[in-house]
Amino acid sequence: MRTSDYARLLLLAAIWGASFLFMRIAAPAFGSINTAFLRVLFALIGLAIILLLMRSPLRFEGKLKPIMLLGIINSGIPFLMYAIAALWLPAGYSAILNATTPLMGALIGFSCFSEQLSGRKWLGVVLGLLGITLITTTGEVALSETVITGVLACLIATACYGCAGFLTRRWITARGGLDVKLVAFGSQLGATLFLLPFFGYGVTAGPVVDWAIPEVWASILAVGFICTALAYLIYFRLIADIGPLRSLTVTFLIPPFGIFWGYLVLGETLTEGFMLGGVIVCLSVWLVVSPAKPIPSQVLGSK
């Protein structure tokens, strides 16, 4: 990997780590549904501007419907779940739980897509569950129904991410692929249309929201334009340059940044049990995503 690849990897981790901070600021003020909808709306606008500036033709080659459905699974539902979690969980909690995405991917692949799990990956899954338990029971937030709801919301989000990876391979990649900018744009279009009815109902029949809060709007704009639209382009570019496996190492870097931003801006503190749980989760992710070492030919023998 080049120095520029490492720099982009760190930048992406810092951006995605900040998304939990921005949602932690916005969701309690605007509500979880409004926050999730505005995030995908501004991401859609940002990607549309990029496509216009680059003069990219909107040729989806018959894949628009599956891309929009992927957007619901990979953005609409997860962003809503993280916005719900942000009502009660510190930003660092959501960032650590986000790291369970490869674990969920492994379990979903095994259960639904005939993927095989080695003993190493099963160990990673078990350690991941242990880490989640430690985070939930020993962190700074007292265990309660709302905290459990927040944790479950994060795990639903990571399960959606894990499932979306396999569906992308089946619906898009296996059918000849498509320009990643169009995939990102179409997915945010699907997520926006999915959340629009909920947003409309919330605005007309839900609790009254004070929309005139500048710092909340700044968080919404940042999480939409920077943490979603820009981050998607950086991530897809990394996949093209260094491959999907190396790009997955961003999973290890997001939690430290999420914890750092939460501490720096919101003054969130961490307990030893939380830190231990976070380390265990990162170790479990490493066991799941790291490739097994090939067996030397001398050991395999020959006939």
C-alpha positions as a Markdown table, in Angstrom:
| # | Residue | x | y | z |
|---|---|---|---|---|
| 1 | Met | 0.0 | 0.0 | 0.0 |
| 2 | Arg | 1.1 | 3.5 | -0.8 |
| 3 | Thr | 1.4 | 6.4 | 1.7 |
| 4 | Ser | -1.7 | 8.0 | 0.1 |
| 5 | Asp | -3.7 | 4.8 | 0.6 |
| 6 | Tyr | -2.9 | 4.8 | 4.3 |
| 7 | Ala | -3.8 | 8.5 | 4.5 |
| 8 | Arg | -7.2 | 7.9 | 2.8 |
| 9 | Leu | -7.8 | 5.0 | 5.1 |
| 10 | Leu | -7.2 | 7.1 | 8.2 |
| 11 | Leu | -9.3 | 9.9 | 6.7 |
| 12 | Leu | -12.2 | 7.6 | 6.0 |
| 13 | Ala | -12.0 | 6.2 | 9.6 |
| 14 | Ala | -12.0 | 9.7 | 11.0 |
| 15 | Ile | -15.0 | 10.7 | 8.8 |
| 16 | Trp | -17.1 | 7.6 | 9.7 |
| 17 | Gly | -16.1 | 7.9 | 13.3 |
| 18 | Ala | -17.4 | 11.4 | 13.4 |
| 19 | Ser | -20.8 | 10.3 | 12.0 |
| 20 | Phe | -21.7 | 8.8 | 15.4 |
| 21 | Leu | -20.9 | 12.2 | 17.0 |
| 22 | Phe | -23.1 | 14.1 | 14.6 |
| 23 | Met | -26.0 | 11.7 | 15.0 |
| 24 | Arg | -25.6 | 11.9 | 18.8 |
| 25 | Ile | -26.0 | 15.7 | 18.5 |
| 26 | Ala | -28.9 | 15.7 | 15.9 |
| 27 | Ala | -31.1 | 12.7 | 16.9 |
| 28 | Pro | -32.1 | 14.0 | 20.4 |
| 29 | Ala | -33.0 | 17.4 | 18.9 |
| 30 | Phe | -34.7 | 16.5 | 15.6 |
| 31 | Gly | -35.7 | 12.9 | 16.3 |
| 32 | Ser | -34.3 | 9.7 | 14.9 |
| 33 | Ile | -36.6 | 9.5 | 11.8 |
| 34 | Asn | -35.9 | 13.1 | 10.8 |
| 35 | Thr | -32.2 | 12.7 | 11.4 |
| 36 | Ala | -32.0 | 9.5 | 9.3 |
| 37 | Phe | -34.1 | 11.0 | 6.5 |
| 38 | Leu | -32.1 | 14.2 | 6.3 |
| 39 | Arg | -28.9 | 12.3 | 6.3 |
| 40 | Val | -29.8 | 10.3 | 3.2 |
| 41 | Leu | -31.4 | 13.3 | 1.5 |
| 42 | Phe | -28.3 | 15.4 | 1.8 |
| 43 | Ala | -26.2 | 12.4 | 0.8 |
| 44 | Leu | -28.4 | 12.0 | -2.3 |
| 45 | Ile | -28.0 | 15.8 | -3.1 |
| 46 | Gly | -24.2 | 15.6 | -2.6 |
| 47 | Leu | -23.8 | 12.6 | -4.9 |
| 48 | Ala | -26.1 | 14.2 | -7.5 |
| 49 | Ile | -23.9 | 17.3 | -7.5 |
| 50 | Ile | -20.8 | 15.1 | -8.0 |
| 51 | Leu | -22.4 | 13.2 | -10.9 |
| 52 | Leu | -23.3 | 16.5 | -12.5 |
| 53 | Leu | -19.9 | 18.0 | -12.1 |
| 54 | Met | -18.3 | 14.8 | -13.5 |
| 55 | Arg | -20.9 | 14.6 | -16.3 |
| 56 | Ser | -21.6 | 11.0 | -15.5 |
| 57 | Pro | -24.5 | 9.5 | -17.5 |
| 58 | Leu | -27.3 | 7.9 | -15.4 |
| 59 | Arg | -27.1 | 4.5 | -17.1 |
| 60 | Phe | -28.2 | 1.9 | -14.6 |
| 61 | Glu | -28.4 | -0.8 | -17.2 |
| 62 | Gly | -31.6 | -2.3 | -15.7 |
| 63 | Lys | -30.1 | -2.4 | -12.1 |
| 64 | Leu | -31.8 | 0.6 | -10.6 |
| 65 | Lys | -34.5 | -1.3 | -8.7 |
| 66 | Pro | -32.0 | -3.8 | -7.0 |
| 67 | Ile | -29.7 | -0.8 | -6.3 |
| 68 | Met | -32.6 | 1.1 | -4.6 |
| 69 | Leu | -33.5 | -2.0 | -2.6 |
| 70 | Leu | -29.9 | -2.3 | -1.5 |
| 71 | Gly | -30.1 | 1.3 | -0.5 |
| 72 | Ile | -32.9 | 0.5 | 1.9 |
| 73 | Ile | -30.9 | -2.4 | 3.4 |
| 74 | Asn | -27.5 | -0.7 | 3.4 |
| 75 | Ser | -28.5 | 2.9 | 4.3 |
| 76 | Gly | -32.2 | 3.5 | 5.1 |
| 77 | Ile | -32.6 | 0.9 | 7.8 |
| 78 | Pro | -29.1 | 1.1 | 9.3 |
| 79 | Phe | -29.1 | 4.9 | 9.4 |
| 80 | Leu | -32.4 | 4.9 | 11.2 |
| 81 | Met | -31.2 | 2.3 | 13.6 |
| 82 | Tyr | -28.1 | 4.3 | 14.5 |
| 83 | Ala | -30.2 | 7.5 | 14.9 |
| 84 | Ile | -32.4 | 5.5 | 17.3 |
| 85 | Ala | -29.3 | 4.3 | 19.2 |
| 86 | Ala | -28.0 | 7.9 | 19.3 |
| 87 | Leu | -31.0 | 8.9 | 21.5 |
| 88 | Trp | -29.5 | 6.9 | 24.4 |
| 89 | Leu | -26.0 | 5.6 | 23.6 |
| 90 | Pro | -22.8 | 7.7 | 23.7 |
| 91 | Ala | -21.1 | 8.0 | 20.3 |
| 92 | Gly | -18.2 | 5.7 | 21.4 |
| 93 | Tyr | -20.7 | 2.9 | 22.1 |
| 94 | Ser | -22.2 | 3.0 | 18.6 |
| 95 | Ala | -18.8 | 3.2 | 17.0 |
| 96 | Ile | -17.6 | 0.1 | 18.8 |
| 97 | Leu | -20.8 | -1.8 | 18.0 |
| 98 | Asn | -20.4 | -0.8 | 14.4 |
| 99 | Ala | -17.2 | -2.8 | 14.3 |
| 100 | Thr | -19.3 | -6.0 | 14.6 |
| 101 | Thr | -20.3 | -5.6 | 10.9 |
| 102 | Pro | -17.8 | -8.4 | 9.7 |
| 103 | Leu | -19.1 | -10.7 | 12.5 |
| 104 | Met | -22.7 | -10.2 | 11.3 |
| 105 | Gly | -21.6 | -10.7 | 7.8 |
| 106 | Ala | -19.9 | -14.0 | 8.7 |
| 107 | Leu | -23.0 | -15.2 | 10.6 |
| 108 | Ile | -25.4 | -14.2 | 7.8 |
| 109 | Gly | -23.2 | -15.7 | 5.1 |
| 110 | Phe | -23.1 | -19.0 | 7.0 |
| 111 | Ser | -26.9 | -19.0 | 7.7 |
| 112 | Cys | -28.3 | -17.7 | 4.4 |
| 113 | Phe | -25.6 | -17.7 | 1.7 |
| 114 | Ser | -23.9 | -21.1 | 2.1 |
| 115 | Glu | -20.6 | -19.5 | 3.3 |
| 116 | Gln | -18.3 | -21.7 | 5.3 |
| 117 | Leu | -16.9 | -20.5 | 8.6 |
| 118 | Ser | -13.5 | -21.8 | 9.8 |
| 119 | Gly | -12.7 | -22.5 | 13.4 |
| 120 | Arg | -10.8 | -19.2 | 13.5 |
| 121 | Lys | -13.9 | -17.3 | 12.4 |
| 122 | Trp | -16.2 | -19.1 | 14.8 |
| 123 | Leu | -13.7 | -18.0 | 17.6 |
| 124 | Gly | -14.0 | -14.5 | 16.3 |
| 125 | Val | -17.8 | -14.6 | 16.5 |
| 126 | Val | -17.8 | -16.0 | 20.0 |
| 127 | Leu | -15.3 | -13.3 | 21.1 |
| 128 | Gly | -17.4 | -10.7 | 19.5 |
| 129 | Leu | -20.5 | -11.7 | 21.5 |
| 130 | Leu | -18.3 | -11.6 | 24.7 |
| 131 | Gly | -17.1 | -8.1 | 23.8 |
| 132 | Ile | -20.6 | -6.8 | 23.2 |
| 133 | Thr | -21.7 | -8.2 | 26.5 |
| 134 | Leu | -18.9 | -6.4 | 28.3 |
| 135 | Ile | -19.6 | -3.2 | 26.6 |
| 136 | Thr | -23.3 | -3.4 | 27.4 |
| 137 | Thr | -22.9 | -4.3 | 31.1 |
| 138 | Thr | -19.7 | -2.5 | 32.2 |
| 139 | Gly | -19.8 | 0.9 | 30.4 |
| 140 | Glu | -20.5 | 4.3 | 31.7 |
| 141 | Val | -24.2 | 4.0 | 30.9 |
| 142 | Ala | -26.3 | 2.0 | 33.4 |
| 143 | Leu | -27.9 | -1.0 | 31.9 |
| 144 | Ser | -31.6 | -0.3 | 31.2 |
| 145 | Glu | -34.3 | -1.0 | 28.6 |
| 146 | Thr | -33.3 | 2.0 | 26.6 |
| 147 | Val | -29.7 | 1.0 | 26.5 |
| 148 | Ile | -30.6 | -2.5 | 25.5 |
| 149 | Thr | -32.8 | -1.0 | 22.7 |
| 150 | Gly | -29.9 | 1.1 | 21.6 |
| 151 | Val | -27.5 | -1.8 | 21.4 |
| 152 | Leu | -30.0 | -4.0 | 19.6 |
| 153 | Ala | -30.6 | -1.1 | 17.1 |
| 154 | Cys | -26.8 | -1.0 | 16.4 |
| 155 | Leu | -26.7 | -4.8 | 15.9 |
| 156 | Ile | -29.7 | -4.6 | 13.5 |
| 157 | Ala | -27.8 | -2.0 | 11.5 |
| 158 | Thr | -24.6 | -4.1 | 11.3 |
| 159 | Ala | -26.7 | -7.1 | 10.3 |
| 160 | Cys | -28.1 | -5.1 | 7.4 |
| 161 | Tyr | -24.6 | -4.1 | 6.4 |
| 162 | Gly | -23.5 | -7.7 | 6.5 |
| 163 | Cys | -26.5 | -8.8 | 4.4 |
| 164 | Ala | -26.0 | -6.0 | 1.9 |
| 165 | Gly | -22.5 | -7.2 | 1.1 |
| 166 | Phe | -23.8 | -10.6 | -0.1 |
| 167 | Leu | -26.8 | -9.0 | -2.0 |
| 168 | Thr | -24.5 | -6.6 | -3.7 |
| 169 | Arg | -22.4 | -9.5 | -5.0 |
| 170 | Arg | -25.5 | -11.4 | -6.2 |
| 171 | Trp | -27.6 | -8.5 | -7.6 |
| 172 | Ile | -24.9 | -6.1 | -8.9 |
| 173 | Thr | -21.4 | -7.6 | -9.2 |
| 174 | Ala | -22.5 | -11.0 | -10.6 |
| 175 | Arg | -24.5 | -9.2 | -13.3 |
| 176 | Gly | -21.6 | -7.3 | -14.7 |
| 177 | Gly | -21.1 | -4.6 | -12.1 |
| 178 | Leu | -21.8 | -0.9 | -12.4 |
| 179 | Asp | -20.0 | 2.5 | -11.8 |
| 180 | Val | -19.7 | 2.8 | -8.1 |
| 181 | Lys | -20.8 | 6.4 | -8.2 |
| 182 | Leu | -24.1 | 5.3 | -9.7 |
| 183 | Val | -24.4 | 2.5 | -7.1 |
| 184 | Ala | -23.9 | 5.1 | -4.3 |
| 185 | Phe | -26.4 | 7.5 | -5.9 |
| 186 | Gly | -29.1 | 4.9 | -6.6 |
| 187 | Ser | -28.7 | 3.4 | -3.1 |
| 188 | Gln | -29.3 | 6.8 | -1.5 |
| 189 | Leu | -32.2 | 7.4 | -3.8 |
| 190 | Gly | -33.8 | 4.2 | -2.5 |
| 191 | Ala | -33.1 | 5.0 | 1.1 |
| 192 | Thr | -34.5 | 8.5 | 0.7 |
| 193 | Leu | -37.8 | 7.2 | -0.8 |
| 194 | Phe | -38.0 | 4.6 | 1.9 |
| 195 | Leu | -37.7 | 7.1 | 4.7 |
| 196 | Leu | -39.8 | 9.8 | 3.1 |
| 197 | Pro | -43.2 | 8.5 | 4.3 |
| 198 | Phe | -42.0 | 8.2 | 7.9 |
| 199 | Phe | -40.5 | 11.7 | 7.7 |
| 200 | Gly | -43.7 | 13.1 | 6.3 |
| 201 | Tyr | -45.8 | 11.5 | 9.0 |
| 202 | Gly | -43.4 | 12.6 | 11.7 |
| 203 | Val | -43.5 | 16.2 | 10.6 |
| 204 | Thr | -47.3 | 16.4 | 10.3 |
| 205 | Ala | -48.4 | 14.2 | 13.2 |
| 206 | Gly | -45.3 | 13.7 | 15.4 |
| 207 | Pro | -43.9 | 15.8 | 18.3 |
| 208 | Val | -43.1 | 19.5 | 17.6 |
| 209 | Val | -39.5 | 19.9 | 16.6 |
| 210 | Asp | -37.5 | 23.1 | 17.0 |
| 211 | Trp | -35.8 | 23.3 | 13.6 |
| 212 | Ala | -34.0 | 26.6 | 14.3 |
| 213 | Ile | -30.9 | 25.1 | 16.0 |
| 214 | Pro | -27.8 | 25.9 | 13.9 |
| 215 | Glu | -25.4 | 23.4 | 15.5 |
| 216 | Val | -27.9 | 20.6 | 14.8 |
| 217 | Trp | -28.2 | 21.6 | 11.1 |
| 218 | Ala | -24.4 | 21.7 | 10.9 |
| 219 | Ser | -24.3 | 18.1 | 12.2 |
| 220 | Ile | -27.0 | 17.1 | 9.7 |
| 221 | Leu | -25.2 | 18.7 | 6.8 |
| 222 | Ala | -21.9 | 17.1 | 7.9 |
| 223 | Val | -23.3 | 13.6 | 8.3 |
| 224 | Gly | -25.0 | 13.8 | 5.0 |
| 225 | Phe | -22.5 | 15.5 | 2.7 |
| 226 | Ile | -19.2 | 14.4 | 4.4 |
| 227 | Cys | -19.9 | 11.2 | 6.4 |
| 228 | Thr | -22.1 | 9.7 | 3.7 |
| 229 | Ala | -21.7 | 11.1 | 0.2 |
| 230 | Leu | -17.9 | 11.9 | 0.4 |
| 231 | Ala | -17.2 | 8.8 | 2.5 |
| 232 | Tyr | -18.8 | 6.5 | 0.0 |
| 233 | Leu | -16.6 | 7.9 | -2.8 |
| 234 | Ile | -13.4 | 7.5 | -0.7 |
| 235 | Tyr | -14.4 | 3.9 | 0.3 |
| 236 | Phe | -15.2 | 2.8 | -3.2 |
| 237 | Arg | -12.0 | 4.3 | -4.5 |
| 238 | Leu | -10.1 | 2.4 | -1.8 |
| 239 | Ile | -11.7 | -0.8 | -2.8 |
| 240 | Ala | -10.6 | -0.2 | -6.4 |
| 241 | Asp | -7.1 | 0.7 | -5.4 |
| 242 | Ile | -6.2 | -1.7 | -2.6 |
| 243 | Gly | -9.0 | -4.3 | -2.7 |
| 244 | Pro | -12.0 | -5.1 | -0.4 |
| 245 | Leu | -10.1 | -7.0 | 2.2 |
| 246 | Arg | -7.6 | -4.3 | 2.9 |
| 247 | Ser | -10.3 | -1.7 | 2.8 |
| 248 | Leu | -12.1 | -3.6 | 5.6 |
| 249 | Thr | -9.3 | -2.7 | 7.9 |
| 250 | Val | -11.1 | 0.7 | 8.3 |
| 251 | Thr | -13.4 | -1.3 | 10.7 |
| 252 | Phe | -10.5 | -1.4 | 13.2 |
| 253 | Leu | -9.9 | 2.4 | 12.9 |
| 254 | Ile | -13.4 | 3.7 | 13.3 |
| 255 | Pro | -13.9 | 2.9 | 17.0 |
| 256 | Pro | -10.9 | 4.9 | 18.2 |
| 257 | Phe | -12.0 | 7.9 | 16.2 |
| 258 | Gly | -15.6 | 7.6 | 17.3 |
| 259 | Ile | -14.5 | 7.4 | 21.0 |
| 260 | Phe | -12.1 | 10.3 | 20.4 |
| 261 | Trp | -14.7 | 12.6 | 18.9 |
| 262 | Gly | -17.2 | 11.8 | 21.6 |
| 263 | Tyr | -14.6 | 12.6 | 24.3 |
| 264 | Leu | -13.4 | 15.8 | 22.6 |
| 265 | Val | -16.7 | 17.3 | 21.8 |
| 266 | Leu | -19.2 | 15.8 | 24.2 |
| 267 | Gly | -16.9 | 15.0 | 27.1 |
| 268 | Glu | -17.9 | 11.3 | 27.0 |
| 269 | Thr | -15.8 | 9.1 | 29.4 |
| 270 | Leu | -14.9 | 5.4 | 29.2 |
| 271 | Thr | -14.6 | 2.7 | 31.8 |
| 272 | Glu | -12.0 | -0.1 | 31.9 |
| 273 | Gly | -14.7 | -2.6 | 31.2 |
| 274 | Phe | -15.8 | -0.7 | 28.1 |
| 275 | Met | -12.3 | -0.4 | 26.8 |
| 276 | Leu | -11.7 | -4.2 | 27.4 |
| 277 | Gly | -14.9 | -5.0 | 25.5 |
| 278 | Gly | -13.8 | -2.7 | 22.7 |
| 279 | Val | -10.4 | -4.5 | 22.4 |
| 280 | Ile | -12.1 | -7.9 | 22.4 |
| 281 | Val | -14.5 | -6.8 | 19.6 |
| 282 | Cys | -11.6 | -5.5 | 17.5 |
| 283 | Leu | -9.7 | -8.8 | 18.1 |
| 284 | Ser | -12.8 | -10.8 | 17.0 |
| 285 | Val | -13.1 | -8.7 | 13.9 |
| 286 | Trp | -9.5 | -9.3 | 13.1 |
| 287 | Leu | -10.1 | -13.1 | 13.4 |
| 288 | Val | -13.0 | -12.9 | 11.0 |
| 289 | Val | -11.6 | -10.7 | 8.3 |
| 290 | Ser | -7.9 | -11.7 | 8.3 |
| 291 | Pro | -7.1 | -14.3 | 5.6 |
| 292 | Ala | -5.9 | -17.7 | 6.7 |
| 293 | Lys | -2.3 | -18.4 | 6.1 |
| 294 | Pro | -1.8 | -20.8 | 3.1 |
| 295 | Ile | -0.4 | -24.2 | 3.9 |
| 296 | Pro | 3.2 | -24.6 | 2.5 |
| 297 | Ser | 3.5 | -27.0 | -0.4 |
| 298 | Gln | 6.1 | -29.0 | 1.6 |
| 299 | Val | 3.4 | -29.8 | 4.1 |
| 300 | Leu | 0.8 | -30.6 | 1.5 |
| 301 | Gly | 3.2 | -33.1 | -0.1 |
| 302 | Ser | 3.0 | -34.3 | -3.7 |
| 303 | Lys | 2.1 | -37.5 | -5.6 |
